[in-house]
Amino acid sequence: MDFGFSEEQELLRSTARKFFEKECTSEFVRKMMATPEGTTPEFWAKLAEQGWLGLIFPEVYGGAGLGFVDLVVLMEEMGRAVMPGPYFSTVHLGGLTILEAGSDAQKKRWLPKLSAGEARVTLAWTEPNARWDAQGVTVAATEAGGGFTLSGTKLFVPDAHIADALVVVARTAAGGNPQEGVSLFLVPKTAPGLEVTLLPTMDQTRKLCEVKLGRVAVPADALLGEKGKGWQPLTRVVERATVALCAEMCGGAQRVLDMTTEYAKIRVAFGKPIGAYQGVKHKAADMLVEVENAKSITYYAAWAVDESAPEAARAASMAKAYVSDASRRVSAAGIQLHGGIGFTWEHDLHLYFKRAKGSEFTFGDATYHRERVAQLINL
């Protein structure tokens, strides 16, 4: 069996690595961390020129029409560069939700703009109750005046402050099965009653916001998909986003491993490189095992999602459960093996550790996904 990547995918990987080595240096990342936007118009335009903003969108909507595995290859390289900005929120969350649940008219209106870098859309899903399941959706959407009125609070919404629109997950019916009665609404950022506040976070390469909806009125055509039937398409989007996030985490962990092994070869202690000592060797070997395992389970999940395999949901949760822990452990081990310099602001390791910690809890941590795997195998 051939478990390798295609020639086109390897070309995408090498192209992306060269691009990020030139355009997304650690100096650029640190500069963007200090800005509210987290990116620049010039950098965003370059991503669009590469075709990466529309990589997975069909050609009829202005995209490249590539597969999910191709997107995972790109995400791994983005993770290696700790790329800041609203790419993940625009493509994986807002864009894929429109692609999955939107009407043809909604897709034609938004996806070409997203592909060209002319618009940004994010997903407002989580709430102060900190739940990732359907019971956590409490923002109310009531029918009024031929449209809907949205009321409630969304928390940790990525890049909402710079988005042109938000896909808001709201409840149009209560009682019974919590997965029923969940609807998706495409709400413009300028809608009266919509209040966005940028939150202070540990990982400033990814901006998170609080979104308050104070009786926000939207027309009937703001509804994405069927009323009360939004949970299933949302689940499919989140499964894909979860696997893509795992790929990004794998790229970051690989870069930490590379930096650590390079440092172990040149850092001399007691007359020889520290990489010559058994304790350092074994720690680095453990890091390598975790990185390779993380990649393998992520690639498997990406294939399962791309092929709409029956085990796709289970594979996504298996990947997130493993990679959440592995990414954090590898990043922490990298800091440990660097010693004192690994704790300094000047070294880049803290960028990767903070991204790993933030990503660990996004879409649920390892404990949450182990429980989900158990439920999926009927335990």
ZIDA-V504367 format. One record per backbone hydrogen bond with DSSP energy under -0.5 kcal/mol. CO is the residue of the C=O (numbers start at 1). NH is the residue of the N-H. E is the energy in kcal/mol with one decimal. If there is no record, write none. Layout:
# ZIDA-V504367
co | nh | e
CO | NH | E
CO | NH | E
This chain:
# ZIDA-V504367
co | nh | e
1 | 3 | -0.7
6 | 10 | -2.3
7 | 11 | -1.9
8 | 12 | -2.2
9 | 13 | -2.2
10 | 14 | -2.5
11 | 15 | -2.5
12 | 16 | -2.5
13 | 17 | -2.4
14 | 18 | -2.1
15 | 19 | -2.3
16 | 20 | -2.6
17 | 21 | -2.2
18 | 22 | -1.3
19 | 23 | -3.4
20 | 24 | -2.0
25 | 29 | -2.3
26 | 30 | -2.6
27 | 31 | -1.9
28 | 32 | -2.3
29 | 33 | -1.9
30 | 34 | -0.9
31 | 34 | -0.5
32 | 35 | -1.3
40 | 44 | -2.5
41 | 45 | -2.1
42 | 46 | -1.7
43 | 47 | -1.9
44 | 48 | -1.8
45 | 49 | -2.3
46 | 50 | -1.7
47 | 52 | -1.7
47 | 53 | -0.6
48 | 51 | -1.2
52 | 55 | -0.8
54 | 57 | -0.6
54 | 64 | -2.7
54 | 65 | -0.7
55 | 66 | -2.5
57 | 65 | -2.4
58 | 61 | -1.5
58 | 63 | -2.1
59 | 62 | -2.1
67 | 71 | -1.4
68 | 72 | -2.1
69 | 73 | -2.0
70 | 74 | -1.8
71 | 75 | -2.5
72 | 76 | -2.0
73 | 77 | -1.3
74 | 78 | -2.0
75 | 79 | -2.4
76 | 80 | -1.7
77 | 81 | -1.3
78 | 83 | -2.4
79 | 82 | -0.9
86 | 90 | -2.4
87 | 91 | -2.8
87 | 92 | -0.6
88 | 92 | -1.1
88 | 93 | -1.2
89 | 94 | -3.1
90 | 95 | -2.4
91 | 96 | -1.6
93 | 97 | -1.5
94 | 98 | -2.0
95 | 99 | -2.4
96 | 100 | -2.3
97 | 101 | -2.9
97 | 102 | -0.5
98 | 102 | -2.0
103 | 107 | -2.4
104 | 108 | -2.6
105 | 109 | -1.6
106 | 110 | -2.1
107 | 111 | -1.9
107 | 112 | -0.6
110 | 114 | -2.4
111 | 115 | -2.6
112 | 116 | -1.8
113 | 117 | -0.5
113 | 118 | -2.6
113 | 119 | -0.9
114 | 117 | -0.9
120 | 164 | -2.9
120 | 165 | -1.3
121 | 94 | -0.7
122 | 124 | -0.5
122 | 167 | -3.0
123 | 125 | -0.9
124 | 169 | -2.4
126 | 155 | -2.2
127 | 130 | -2.4
133 | 136 | -1.6
134 | 137 | -1.7
136 | 138 | -1.0
139 | 171 | -3.4
140 | 151 | -2.2
142 | 149 | -2.6
144 | 147 | -2.0
146 | 220 | -0.5
147 | 144 | -1.7
148 | 218 | -2.8
149 | 142 | -2.3
150 | 216 | -2.6
151 | 140 | -2.0
152 | 213 | -3.3
154 | 211 | -3.1
156 | 158 | -0.6
157 | 160 | -1.0
157 | 209 | -1.5
159 | 162 | -1.2
160 | 163 | -0.7
164 | 189 | -2.4
165 | 122 | -1.7
166 | 168 | -0.9
166 | 187 | -3.3
167 | 124 | -2.9
168 | 170 | -0.7
168 | 185 | -2.1
170 | 172 | -0.6
170 | 183 | -3.4
171 | 141 | -2.5
177 | 180 | -1.8
179 | 182 | -0.6
181 | 172 | -3.2
181 | 173 | -1.2
182 | 230 | -3.6
183 | 170 | -2.6
184 | 224 | -3.2
185 | 168 | -3.1
185 | 187 | -0.9
186 | 188 | -0.5
187 | 166 | -3.0
188 | 191 | -1.8
191 | 194 | -1.8
193 | 195 | -0.6
193 | 214 | -2.6
195 | 212 | -3.0
197 | 210 | -2.8
202 | 204 | -1.0
203 | 206 | -1.2
205 | 85 | -1.0
207 | 159 | -2.1
208 | 199 | -2.8
209 | 157 | -2.8
210 | 197 | -2.6
210 | 212 | -0.5
211 | 154 | -3.2
212 | 195 | -2.6
212 | 214 | -0.7
213 | 152 | -2.1
213 | 215 | -1.1
215 | 217 | -0.6
216 | 150 | -2.8
218 | 148 | -2.7
219 | 222 | -1.7
220 | 223 | -1.5
222 | 186 | -3.0
223 | 225 | -0.7
224 | 184 | -0.6
226 | 229 | -1.7
228 | 181 | -1.8
228 | 182 | -0.7
229 | 233 | -0.6
230 | 234 | -1.9
231 | 235 | -2.5
232 | 236 | -2.0
233 | 237 | -2.1
234 | 238 | -2.7
235 | 239 | -2.2
236 | 240 | -1.8
237 | 241 | -2.7
238 | 242 | -2.6
239 | 243 | -1.9
240 | 244 | -2.5
241 | 245 | -2.4
242 | 246 | -2.0
243 | 247 | -2.1
244 | 248 | -2.0
245 | 249 | -2.4
246 | 250 | -2.2
247 | 251 | -2.1
248 | 252 | -2.0
249 | 253 | -2.5
250 | 254 | -2.5
251 | 255 | -1.9
252 | 256 | -2.1
253 | 257 | -2.3
254 | 258 | -2.4
255 | 259 | -2.6
256 | 260 | -2.3
257 | 261 | -2.6
258 | 262 | -2.1
259 | 263 | -2.1
260 | 264 | -2.5
261 | 265 | -1.0
262 | 266 | -0.8
263 | 266 | -0.9
263 | 267 | -2.4
264 | 275 | -2.5
266 | 268 | -0.7
267 | 274 | -2.8
269 | 272 | -1.1
272 | 269 | -2.7
273 | 276 | -2.1
274 | 277 | -1.7
277 | 281 | -2.5
278 | 282 | -2.8
279 | 283 | -1.6
280 | 284 | -2.6
281 | 285 | -2.4
282 | 286 | -2.4
283 | 287 | -2.0
284 | 288 | -2.3
285 | 289 | -2.3
286 | 290 | -2.2
287 | 291 | -2.4
288 | 292 | -2.7
289 | 293 | -2.4
290 | 294 | -2.4
291 | 295 | -2.3
292 | 296 | -2.3
293 | 297 | -2.4
294 | 298 | -1.8
295 | 299 | -2.9
296 | 300 | -2.1
297 | 301 | -2.0
298 | 302 | -2.5
299 | 303 | -2.4
300 | 304 | -2.5
301 | 305 | -2.5
302 | 306 | -2.6
303 | 307 | -2.3
304 | 309 | -2.6
305 | 308 | -1.1
309 | 312 | -2.1
311 | 315 | -2.9
312 | 316 | -2.4
313 | 317 | -1.9
314 | 318 | -2.5
315 | 319 | -2.4
316 | 320 | -2.3
317 | 321 | -2.5
318 | 322 | -2.0
319 | 323 | -3.2
320 | 324 | -2.0
321 | 325 | -0.9
322 | 326 | -2.6
323 | 327 | -2.9
324 | 328 | -1.3
325 | 329 | -2.6
326 | 330 | -2.7
327 | 331 | -2.1
328 | 332 | -2.3
329 | 333 | -2.6
330 | 334 | -2.3
331 | 335 | -1.7
332 | 336 | -2.3
333 | 337 | -2.6
334 | 338 | -1.3
335 | 339 | -0.8
336 | 339 | -0.8
338 | 341 | -0.8
339 | 342 | -1.2
340 | 343 | -1.6
341 | 344 | -1.4
344 | 347 | -0.5
347 | 350 | -0.6
348 | 351 | -1.3
348 | 352 | -1.0
349 | 353 | -2.3
350 | 354 | -2.3
351 | 355 | -1.7
352 | 356 | -2.4
353 | 357 | -2.4
354 | 358 | -2.4
355 | 359 | -2.6
356 | 360 | -1.8
357 | 361 | -0.8
358 | 361 | -0.6
358 | 362 | -0.7
361 | 364 | -1.7
365 | 369 | -2.1
366 | 370 | -2.2
367 | 371 | -1.9
368 | 372 | -1.8
369 | 373 | -2.4
370 | 374 | -2.2
371 | 375 | -2.2
372 | 376 | -2.2
373 | 377 | -1.4
374 | 379 | -2.9
375 | 378 | -1.6
